[in-house]
Amino acid sequence: MVKTPSQARQDPEHDPENLPHVDALDATPDTTETTGSSFAPAAPQADRDRLKRQMREQAETIKALQDQLHHATVALTDSQHTQDELNSLIQQLTPSRRETPGPHRLQPKGQ
């Protein structure tokens, strides 16, 4: 049988006074500290310095990878231009094909 809220309140098993006390529910978080985030504890200075150093190293790595990408792109563009120039030179230096005789050349001449 489903109990209505008023019936549940009357039931001594569900009486709020009979429930166990939980201290954590009464405690309010201490917000007197002014940190960057109200949820994160303040990190020690050594941790902050380590994180700053790691961020600096990552920024340097990203910059080096961007430079490598730029150089690779330039090299690819140069090689494509070189390939195009070689193809045009090959076409210029290759002797043109002779015209093959068509059916009109194979006919005997009349007397």
CYANA upper distance limits for C-alpha pairs under 8 A (distance plus 0.5 A):
  3 LYS  CA      7 GLN  CA      6.23
  3 LYS  CA      8 ALA  CA      6.47
  4 THR  CA      8 ALA  CA      6.69
  5 PRO  CA      9 ARG  CA      6.71
  6 SER  CA     10 GLN  CA      6.94
  7 GLN  CA     11 ASP  CA      6.85
  8 ALA  CA     14 HIS  CA      6.82
  9 ARG  CA     14 HIS  CA      6.89
  9 ARG  CA     15 ASP  CA      6.65
 10 GLN  CA     14 HIS  CA      8.27
 10 GLN  CA     15 ASP  CA      7.74
 11 ASP  CA     15 ASP  CA      6.99
 12 PRO  CA     18 ASN  CA      8.12
 13 GLU  CA     18 ASN  CA      7.79
 14 HIS  CA     18 ASN  CA      7.86
 14 HIS  CA     19 LEU  CA      8.17
 15 ASP  CA     19 LEU  CA      7.48
 22 VAL  CA     26 ASP  CA      7.80
 23 ASP  CA     27 ALA  CA      7.08
 31 THR  CA     38 SER  CA      7.40
 34 THR  CA     38 SER  CA      8.00
 35 THR  CA     40 ALA  CA      8.36
 35 THR  CA     41 PRO  CA      8.02
 35 THR  CA     42 ALA  CA      6.88
 36 GLY  CA     40 ALA  CA      8.32
 37 SER  CA     41 PRO  CA      8.27
 43 ALA  CA     47 ASP  CA      6.72
 43 ALA  CA     48 ARG  CA      7.07
 44 PRO  CA     48 ARG  CA      7.04
 45 GLN  CA     49 ASP  CA      6.63
 46 ALA  CA     50 ARG  CA      6.63
 47 ASP  CA     51 LEU  CA      6.64
 48 ARG  CA     52 LYS  CA      6.62
 49 ASP  CA     53 ARG  CA      6.64
 50 ARG  CA     54 GLN  CA      6.69
 51 LEU  CA     55 MET  CA      6.60
 52 LYS  CA     56 ARG  CA      6.64
 53 ARG  CA     57 GLU  CA      6.70
 54 GLN  CA     58 GLN  CA      6.61
 55 MET  CA     59 ALA  CA      6.63
 56 ARG  CA     60 GLU  CA      6.77
 57 GLU  CA     61 THR  CA      6.68
 58 GLN  CA     62 ILE  CA      6.61
 59 ALA  CA     63 LYS  CA      6.69
 60 GLU  CA     64 ALA  CA      6.70
 61 THR  CA     65 LEU  CA      6.69
 62 ILE  CA     66 GLN  CA      6.65
 63 LYS  CA     67 ASP  CA      6.74
 64 ALA  CA     68 GLN  CA      6.74
 65 LEU  CA     69 LEU  CA      6.64
 66 GLN  CA     70 HIS  CA      6.68
 67 ASP  CA     71 HIS  CA      6.73
 68 GLN  CA     72 ALA  CA      6.58
 69 LEU  CA     73 THR  CA      6.59
 70 HIS  CA     74 VAL  CA      6.73
 71 HIS  CA     75 ALA  CA      6.62
 72 ALA  CA     76 LEU  CA      6.60
 73 THR  CA     77 THR  CA      6.70
 74 VAL  CA     78 ASP  CA      6.66
 75 ALA  CA     79 SER  CA      6.64
 76 LEU  CA     80 GLN  CA      6.70
 77 THR  CA     81 HIS  CA      6.81
 78 ASP  CA     82 THR  CA      6.65
 79 SER  CA     83 GLN  CA      6.56
 80 GLN  CA     84 ASP  CA      6.72
 81 HIS  CA     85 GLU  CA      6.73
 82 THR  CA     86 LEU  CA      6.67
 83 GLN  CA     87 ASN  CA      6.68
 84 ASP  CA     88 SER  CA      6.81
 85 GLU  CA     89 LEU  CA      6.70
 86 LEU  CA     90 ILE  CA      6.62
 87 ASN  CA     91 GLN  CA      6.76
 88 SER  CA     92 GLN  CA      6.74
 89 LEU  CA     93 LEU  CA      6.63
 90 ILE  CA     94 THR  CA      6.42
101 PRO  CA    105 ARG  CA      6.50
101 PRO  CA    106 LEU  CA      8.04
102 GLY  CA    106 LEU  CA      7.62
103 PRO  CA    107 GLN  CA      7.39
